[in-house]
Amino acid sequence: MIALYDYELSSACYKVRLLAGFLGLPLRRLAVDVYPGRQHRSPEFLAVNPLGELPVMDDQGLVLYEAEAILLYLAGRYDPSDLWCESANPGVLGAITQWLAFAHRLAASAGKARLHDAMFIPADINACRTEAHALLRVMDEHLWFGEQDGRQWLCSHSHPTIADVACFPDVMLCEEGAISRLAYPAIRRWTDRVKRIPKFHLMPGIFP
Ligand SMILES: N[C@@H](CCC(=O)N[C@@H](CS)C(=O)NCC(=O)O)C(=O)O
């Protein structure tokens, strides 16, 4: 079974749990106490990921860290339909990669603001919130124009991809970092669509 070094409250770990759920993949979850335990800085964990970050996946000896890399691997390896990462369609694959990078920026702004407020992680909180709003505006426009064109998802008209999975958690949790989604109606409609994907499940802080 695929092992996931996991922290329940981590938005990055939730990305992996969410996709594994959509794909029907069972996970052996190895809990790491990030806060307050700081187990991710222990010598044992640094031997698994020298960056000292979660999530880390171990699939029969293939070890990967960085949530977006794990999403790409799981979709490429375990989704026979190829719909989640469209590896055979360079145009969509390029767009997915672009939005995976966007998800990384969301984590570094909205996600960081949440960690600052909830777990006392030092951050330039005003810069995080300003950057998060700039990103949410870009995303809202992209989704709004997509809706006019019949596109329901970030990268595809008809079905979600790993880009939607990668962006969803930090968008949903941003209010824990005092970043309101009120001004982004297309994002709110998109989050409702994500929640209706079959086998969707929640994490603490995300509500039905
Ligand atoms: N770039 C990593 C970052 C993930 C991340 O921020 N993980 C958090 C989980 S709470 C973490 O490990 N934080 C501990 C730290 O940075 O000290 C990814 O996207 O997977």
The ligand as an ORCA input file, in Angstrom:
! r2SCAN-3c Opt
* xyz 0 1
  N       6.819     22.602     -0.937
  C       6.176     21.627     -0.078
  C       5.750     22.376      1.154
  C       4.734     21.658      1.958
  C       4.567     22.274      3.318
  O       4.608     23.494      3.507
  N       4.352     21.390      4.278
  C       4.167     21.814      5.619
  C       3.109     20.934      6.239
  S       2.363     21.752      7.597
  C       5.446     21.587      6.370
  O       6.032     20.546      6.251
  N       5.842     22.579      7.163
  C       6.926     22.437      8.032
  C       8.020     23.433      7.821
  O       8.068     24.037      6.718
  O       8.811     23.595      8.730
  C       5.009     20.976     -0.798
  O       4.294     21.653     -1.546
  O       4.816     19.783     -0.629
*
